[in-house]
């Protein structure tokens, strides 16, 4: 998940995307714009087997970090994000 409205979200995505193949990972960018999208996105990820989530750093991610962590845990979804 990323906030494509900020340049750093796009830049972080590019960096992650450039190394993903070396780890055997396939990536799909999901842009989030509001809190409601967080739950829908995490729920959708959780339905797909062998899936995890990387969240790029942003003010949006920081603001909603507790709900993101709670939902990822509830759905047993591995997640990585920058908690700056």
C-alpha positions in Angstrom: 0.0 0.0 0.0 1.2 3.5 -0.8 0.1 7.0 -0.8 0.7 7.9 -4.5 -0.2 11.5 -3.8 3.3 12.1 -2.3 6.5 11.8 -4.3 8.2 9.7 -1.6 5.5 7.0 -1.9 6.2 6.6 -5.6 10.0 6.7 -5.0 9.8 4.1 -2.2 7.7 1.9 -4.5 10.3 2.1 -7.2 13.1 1.0 -4.8 11.1 -1.9 -3.5 10.1 -2.9 -7.0 13.7 -2.9 -8.2 14.8 -5.5 -5.7 11.6 -7.7 -5.5 12.6 -10.1 -8.2 15.8 -11.0 -6.4 13.6 -12.2 -3.5 11.2 -14.1 -5.8 8.4 -11.5 -5.0 5.7 -10.3 -7.3 4.4 -6.8 -6.4 1.2 -5.0 -7.0 0.8 -1.4 -6.0 -2.4 -0.4 -4.2 -2.9 3.3 -3.7 -4.9 4.3 -0.6 -6.5 7.7 -0.1 -8.7 7.3 2.9 -9.2 5.2 6.0 -12.0 3.1 4.5 -9.6 1.8 1.8 -7.3 0.5 4.4 -9.7 -2.1 5.6 -10.9 -3.1 2.1 -7.3 -3.4 1.0 -6.1 -5.5 3.9 -9.2 -7.8 3.7 -8.5 -8.4 -0.1 -4.9 -9.1 0.5 -5.8 -11.6 3.3 -8.0 -13.6 0.9 -5.0 -14.3 -1.4 -2.7 -17.2 -0.3 1.0 -16.5 0.2 0.5 -12.7 0.4 2.1 -10.1 2.5 2.0 -6.3 2.6 4.6 -3.6 2.4 3.4 -0.1 3.3 5.5 2.9 2.2 6.2 5.6 4.7 3.9 8.6 4.7 1.9 10.9 7.0 -1.2 8.8 6.1 0.5 5.6 7.1 1.7 7.2 10.3 -1.8 8.5 11.1 -3.4 5.2 10.6 -0.6 2.9 11.8 -2.6 1.4 14.7 -5.5 0.3 12.5 -3.1 -1.0 9.9 -1.3 -3.1 12.5 -4.5 -4.3 14.1 -6.0 -5.4 10.7 -2.9 -7.0 9.5 -2.7 -9.0 12.7 -6.4 -9.9 12.7 -6.1 -11.3 9.1 -2.7 -13.0 9.9 -1.1 -10.9 7.1 2.6 -10.5 7.2 3.4 -6.8 6.9 6.4 -4.5 6.8 6.4 -0.7 7.0 8.5 2.2 8.1 7.2 3.4 11.5 8.9 6.8 11.4 
